[in-house]
């Protein structure tokens, strides 16, 4: 796990403008059209989801995680991005010694009355999860008319055991970071310390806030998806530090792979 601080400018004038705008909108909404004290829209009023979102507080949504003996869901985070999409992130950790495969994250979004508003299933970004490894996940809910009434999200996981032992063993080494203008540059190399050639190699970098919650995930491009035993390759990950990026304090790399099938000579 690597820590890193990120500087970001804030605008006091813009913040004051938002507060004044929000208070004005709340007052108008409470009055209702044409002085209607009930606050209900008159027939034919064209109030859309975008206007309702000004009163939507995503911080009140509760996250409930369901885990098993072998697999836990952790470090979950939920927020509304600048595009007004509801983002749910987290990690799946294999706390057993048995590899997992066919992993799917399940999401159920509940309303205040306990009814299911919508559901989703997220296929894992990797085919296998080794014991002790963590797999990040992310889901975008873009249908605003559905999530405006959400009060709770239940996150679960489905998987199968994969008992065969991997003989490959890629690790991240010599990882370091520096800044170039508005970019955070992370460099390092992947080394296959195992006994067999590996394939379908993927490298993910997960970024966390000061509460150890996942705030965003980066797929790090590797020059090669296959590596012989003892082979190594370097990588570079560039992260643009702009207003679209959530605040983070540290990050972590995780490698995923499959053993290549040995062909008899």
Secondary structure, DSSP 4 states (H G I P E B T S, - for coil): -EE--------HHHHHHHHHHHHHHHHHHHH-GGG-TT-PPPTT----HHHHGGG--GGG-EEEE---SSEEEEEEEEEE-TTS-EEEEEEEEE-SSSEEEEEEEEEEEEETTS-EEEEEEEE-SSSEE-TT-EEEEEEEE--HHHHTTEEEEEEEEEEEEE-SPP---EEEEEEEEEEETTEEEEEEEEEE-SSS-EEEEEEEEEEE-TTS-EEEEEEEP-S-S-B-TT-EEEEEEEEE-STTSPP-SEEEEEEEEEEPPPPP-
